Amino acid sequence: MADAPAGADGRRERLIELFRAGLARVEGRRCVREALQSATSARVWAVAIGKAAAPMALGAREALGPALERLLVIAPAGHGAAALAAEPGTEVLDSAHPIPDERSLHAGARLLEWLHELPAQAEPLFLISGGASALVEVPAPGVTLDQLVRIARHGMAAGLDIRALNAERARGSQIKGGRLAERLGGRPGRVLFISDVPGDDPALIGSGLLGPAPGGDALRREVIASLDAAMDGAAEAARARGLTVRRARTRFCGDVQRLATQFTHELALGSAQVYVWGGESTLRLPAAPGRGGRNQHLALAAARLIAGYGDLALLAAGTDGIDGPTEDAGAVVDGETCGRIAVLGFDADDSLRRADAGRALAAAGVLLRTGPTGTNVADLVIGLKDAPQRAVL
């Protein structure tokens, strides 16, 4: 029989344990290493691009050993890539995320040079994870960096879903939407993806940076980590602890407030002890948003709805360890969170209106900070309900 978490601290600890179990299932280093165990090429040139570029690159080094001759890593600053720079044959570029800048253009130019330098006898290996859209870019003729920045900012402020935003990004690019694969001229190669998009479609991951070329190509593509795997990891960890689990069968999307209502309703009225949802919500930002991101907003909206319920708690967090333009992954809230926020002088409704959930959650001490996680498969929301306690006779 499951041991029920004792109090708010116990519930928070358990939810974080389940979240970390989900992350472990999709960690880039391990997933790449396992995917490449049967690789046979004698010479490999690899490029890793995205939020999980550094751990994916490490996995390739461990699996391929001396066969990995050259490695180009393009990652956000602070995501662990700098430590790779001392490795033989390795080049590391820190780039911009989530808004592109001159570093993104430099990285795009270097990527094209890398393709040009690729020896005829070497097999190209591409390691792609979410975040690649902003990190590397070669604008289409007539498209300026300012236009790319506006596309990214508009998409974030308007709450565009990832499919719509990445399609818009690809239209202004010379390398996205399958155009980079086209530059290989039919040359064989391999692409490993960590997917953060609906349907795990390579044509959408990183705005289709290594998606299928319009006229076809000879690349082998494999999604090695996805949101489904992270959800399974969290659900299985809960079952291993003797908890009853309801794991959502479909990916969530849409308005963050609607989703908060849906999740708390299922948690409060359902019969399971743990609920696992995965996807990406959308949040339309005001003209001058405050601190936070979509997961912090969802968590605070949920905290309002479960206020006073002593047996309920909920975690909402980005699997990449980042939520919006903050260093927090999300938050863990329960039935006491809103009361604590009010005592500290914050108004939850006002914080939500101003997209300033992070400030109130920080004051309450319920933000979740993980640092870079080594993966990026969208967001996890995990709900926990204490089991009814049996009376002792």
LINCORNOR-V913903 format. One line per field, one symbol per residue. phi: phi as a letter, one per 40 degrees, with the letter a starting at -180 (. if undefined). psi: psi as a letter, one per 40 degrees, with the letter a starting at -180 (. if undefined). burial: + if it has 24 or more other C-alpha atoms within 12 Angstrom, else -. A space follows every 50 residues. Layout:
BEGIN
phi->???
psi->???
burial->???
END
This chain:
BEGIN
phi->.cccdcgcccccccccdccccccccbccccccdccbdccbccbbbbbbbh cbdcccccccccccfccccbabbbacdgbgcdcccccdgbbbbcbcacbc adcccccccccccdcccdccccccbbbbbdhcdccaabccdgcbcdcccc dcccccccgcccccccccccccbcbcggccdcccggccabbbbbcbbcgf cdcbcgfgdbcdcdcgabccbacbaacdcccccccccccccgccbbbdcb ccahdccccdcccccccccccccbbbbaiacbbccccbccchaccccccc ccdccbdgccbbaabbacccgbbgcbccciabbaccccccccccgbbdcc ccdcfbcdccccccgbcbbbgdcgaabgbbbbbbbccdccccc
psi->iihhihaddddddddddddddddddehddddddddedeiehdhhhihhha deddddddddddddbedgdihhhhiihefeddeedeihehhhhhaihehi adddddddddddddddehideihhhhhhiieddddhihiihehidddddd dddddddefiiddddddddddeieeifeddddeefehiaihhihheihef hdedhfffdfihideiifihhhhehiddddddddddddddeeiiihhiei hiiahdddddddddddddeieidhhhiiahiihhiidgiahaaddddddd dddddeheheeiihhhiheeehhafieidbihiaeedddddddeeihddd dddeffdddddddefeihhdiheeigfaihhhihhiihhiih.
burial->---++--+--++++++++++++++++++++++++++--+-+-++++++++ +++++++++++-+++-++++++++++++++++-+-----+++++++++++ ++++++++++++-++--+---++++++++++++++++++-----+--++- +++++++-++++++++++++++++++++++++++--++++++++++++-+ +++++++++++++---+-+++++++++++++++++++++---++++++-- +++-+++-++-+++-+++---++++++++++++++---++++++++++++ +++++++-+++++++++++++++++++++++++++++++++----+++-- ++-+++++++++++++++++-++++++++++++++++------
END
